Amino acid sequence: MNLSKDFFTAVKDRRTYYGISKEAVVSDERIRELVEEAVKHTPSSFNSQSARVVVLLGEHHDMLWSITKETLRKIVPAESFGPTEEKMNAFGNGYGTVLFFEDQSVIKGLQEKFASYKDNFPIWSEQSSGMLQYVVWTALEIEGFGASLQHYNPLINEEVQQTWNLPSEWKLIAQMPFGKPTAQPGEKQFQPIAERVKFFS
């Protein structure tokens, strides 16, 4: 998979985009390729490879954000639902969504096999998922997409599993709507790096 940017340029350019459209930026096959490469090569504890990913495009993408909107409609007061609906519609305006899962059967297997690390495996699983989310997010940015990271789990977990017939052991961790950017993110503020990094030599 050829990348057109050097690593730190891609790191710097990756931002949160809320304004996205359904316009295609690259082929669906290219999206599949970068997601598969990310899943294959992102590290995991004990090389557990517990990450599971579902990519929703077209009507499947639209269905996800319809499910999320109607789920939230049941719990958000009607008089204040307007902004929530606008946000769901904005995500739905995108080209697709990447769903990130962790296979709990893999984690339980590791807990049984390595009991002394039992409490750590769920933590390491989340850390590995975070790395995968970042790799996919940055890869999408390199291709010209804008994306954001959302967490409407566990509210939508059950319906997502039922709608796409996914294994019950797959735990939904995050949702990443993406599309062609229609608005640029604002300027990012940085805390003094000297307060965040200590260097000894």
Secondary structure by P-SEA (a helix, b strand, c coil): ccccccaaaaaaaccccccccccccccaaaaaaaaaaaaaccccccccccbbbbbbcaaaaaaaaaaaaaaaaaccccccaaaaaaaaaaaaaccbbbbbbbcaaaaaaaaaaccccccaaaaaaaaaaaaaaaaaaaaaaaabbbbbbbbccccaaaaaaaaacccccccccbbbbbccccccccbbbbccccccccccc
